[in-house]
Amino acid sequence: MSVVAEEFLAPNSYYDKHFKTQAVKILPGEFYVTTENKMIVTVLGSCVSVCLRDPVTRIAGMNHFLLPANRDLNGVGAESARYGVYAMEVLINHMIKLGVPKERLEAKVFGGGNVLKQLTGSNVGEQNAAFVLDYLKTENLSIKAKDLLGEFPRKVYFFPISGEVKVRKLKAMHNTTIIDRESEYRVRINQQPASGDVDLFE
C-alpha cells in the first residue's frame, strides 16, 4: 500500500548546498514528519529533540521542545512533564496516523546542553534530558543513539531515509541567537495554559 506524503508544521524549507539535498529547519516548539527524502535540521541549546523513525516504511519525524518551568532536578513537576509528554505524543501520533506501529519506532535523542543556566539559575538542559530518557523508557521506545548534556549547543542533521544523524557541536558562537531564541520560547510557553492531552492511536 502506498503512503501519501504528509508533512506537519512545514517550517523553513531550503536546499542544503553542503549535503546537496532538500531540507527543513525546525525551531523551538515545532515538529516535522515526512515520508520523503528530506533532511531535517535543528539547532539545540538547552532544548531537546527526538528523531523518530520506522525502519520499515522509513517514515520519520523530529520535534524540538523545552520543559516550561524550573523544577527540582530530583523530580520534574507534573505540569512541566505534562508539556513534555504532549510534545512527544503529538510527534508519535502523527507517525501512527501514517501507518507506523508505535512499537516499531526507533529513537535518537539530542540536546540538553547547559546553555540557559546563566539565565535561569538551574540546569534546564539536564531536566529536559532526564525527562526525555524517562519518557522513552516508559513508552518502551528503542533508543538507538543519544548525545545529551554538555556545555555546547548542537546542530543536528537527520536523514530520514537512512536514519543517519550528524551532530556538530557549536563550540564558537558568534552571536546569542540560540540563547535568545530559547529564552523567548521559554517565556512564551510559561505564559501558556497547560496543553491538552493527545490520544494515541494504537
N, C-alpha and C positions, 0 to 999 in steps of 0.2 A: 504494500500500500504506500503510495507516495505521500510525503508530508508537505503541506503547504508552508512555505517560508513565512515566518511570523517574527516580528521584532517589537520590542516594548520600550517605551520611553526613548524612542530613537533619538539619541543625543547628537553630539557633534560627529558628523561623518567626514572623512577626508581620505586622500590617497597617501599612504606612507611610502615615501621615496626610498627610505633605507631598506625596508622589508619588501618593497615592491608589491604591496597588497592594499586592498580596501580596508579601512579601519574605522572604528568608532571609539570615541573617548567618553567615559562616564565620569561624572562629578559626584561629590558627596550627596547622598540621598537618592542617587539614581541606580538603575539596574538595566541590564540588556540581555535579551535572549534571542538566539538566532539559530537557524538551520543552515545558514550559508557559510561560505569560507571567508569570513571577515575577522580580522584581528580585533580584539577588544583591549583597550588600553585605559589605564587609570594611574593616578599618582596618589600615593598614600603617605600620610604623616602618622597621626595617632589613629586614624580610621583603619578599618579592616575591610578586606574584600575576600569573598569566597568565589572561586571559579568552580562551577559545577558542570559536569559533562557526562553524557551517556555514551560509553564506548561503542555501543552497537549502532545507534542511529547517528551519533556524533552531533546531536543537538546539545548546545552548550549555552551557558549564561554566566554573568558575573554581577555582583552587587558591590556597593560601596557605602558603608554606614558607620555610624558612631553612636555609642550609647549616650543618651542625652544629659544625664546628670552625674555629678560627682558622687561616688559611693565608696564605702569602706572596701578595701581590697579583699577583706575576708568574706565578702558576700555581696554580689550585685543586687541592688534593690529591686523590688518587684516591678515598679513602673519602668525602671531603666531596662530591665530584662525583657519586659513586655515589648518595648520598642525593637530590641534586637531580634526577638522571635518573629515579630511582624515583618521585619526586613528580610529575614531568611525565608519565611513561608511564602511571601509574595514571589520570590525568585523560584522556589521549588514548585509552587502551584502552577506557574506559567509553563514550566517544563512538563509537568504531569499532564496539563491540558493538551500539550503537543504529542502525547502518547508515550512519554518516558515513564517506565515504572520507577517509583521512588527508590526501591531497593537496589536499582542498578546505577544510581548516581554516584559518581566519584568526585571528591572534593580536593581542591588545593587552596590553601589559605595563606594570606599575606597581610602585612601591615602591623599596626600596634606599636609604632615607634614612639620614642619618648620625646615627642615634638611639642605637645601643649603643656608640659609640666610647668614651665616657667610662667604660664598664664593662669593655670588652674590650681597649682599647688599640689596636685596629685598626679599619679601616672595614669592618665586616661588610656593610653595605649595598652597598658598592662591589663586594665579592666576589660577592654574590648577583646584582646587576645584570649583572656581567660573565658569570657562569655562564649566566643565562637567555638573554641575547642570543646567546651562542655556541651554546647548545643549539638554539635555534630556527633559527639559520643552518645548523647541521649537519644538522638534520632537514628543511631546505627548507620550513619553515612561514612563510607570509607574515605579516610584522609590519605591521599597519595603523595602529597608534598606539602611542606609548610615553611614559611620564612617569616617569623614573627619577632616582635620586640626590637631591641637595639636602639641606637642613638640617631639613626639617619632615616629620612624619608626614602621611599622606593617608587620607582616607576615600573609598572607591571604590564607585560605584553602577553596576552593569552591568545593562543591559536586553536580555535575550536575543532578544526578537522583532525589535527594530530594530537591535540590535548597538551601540547608543549606550552610551558610558561617560561618566559625570560624575565629576570628581575635585575634592575640596575639600581644600585644604591646611590643616592644623590648626596655625596659627601661634601660637595661645594655648592651651596645655594647662593645665587647672585641677587635674590630678592626674597621677600617674605610672602610670596603669593600662596604657597601651600598652607602656612600658618594662618594667614588672613582668611583664606577660603574655609578652612576647618573651624576657625573661631566664629565666623559668621554663621556657618551651618549649625554649630553647637548652640548659639544663641537662638537661632530660628526654631530648632526642634525643642528647646527647653520652653519656648513660649506656646508650643502647640499642645492641644489636649492629647491624651494617650490614644494611640492608633487602635482601630478596631481589630477584632480577630479575623483571621483568614482561615476558612475551612479548606483543608487539604483534600484533593481528590485522591481516591485510592484505586 
